[in-house]
Amino acid sequence: MNNFSKLLGYSIGCSILFSCNLNLGSMDFPGVYKISIPQGNIITQEMVDQLRPGMSKRQVTFIMGTPLVRDTYFQDRWDYVYNFQPGGGQRGQERISMFFVDDQLVSFEGDFVPSEVAEATSNGNEESVN
């Protein structure tokens, strides 16, 4: 078999693979190590439990760290986002947004609530939270 025939065979084989939309990047090869990818600010329940209304932006930064997103036009909202994708697994995301008035924490919302609020709502005492 000459070189031209081999080259023709390889090119036909490659064109068949690509025409079938075979995505070689998504194939799982056994024994291949896949790294975990953390991105953003790590957010823990202990951190959220330390937050109190009336805290200054400096105090919130001490507890939570520098926010991942700080809007240039709306300085009174800080967003903390944490993405984590374990090697080969599904990507998870946690977020929390802080709201300030006159440089003091007024409220926050997102995937975390203070432990005392979570316990009160699980016990059915929603009126005591307000």
C-alpha positions, 0 to 999 in steps of 0.5 A: 500500500502506498503513502497516498492510499494511507493518507486517503484512508486517514482523511476519509476516517477523520472526515467520518468522525467529524461528520458524525459530531463525535465530541472527543472532549466529553469522553470519559477515559478511565484512569484520567485524573480530573481536577476540581475547580473552585472559583469565587468567594467561599461562603460558609454558614458560620460566616453568614451567622456572624452578620448582623444588621447595622454592621459597617462595610468594613466589618462585613468585609472582615467576615466575608472577604472582598465581594466578587461583584461590586457594581460601579453604579450601585455601591450599596449592593455587594454580591458574593458568588462561589462556584465549585466543580468537582473533577468530572462532576456537576458544577454547583453554585452558591451566592449571597447579596448584601444590601447597605444603606449609609454604609451599614448592612440592612439585609442580605439574600441568597442561598444562605439564611442565618441559623436562628431564622432557619431553625425558627421556620423549620419549627413553624414559628414564622411569626417570631422571625418577623 
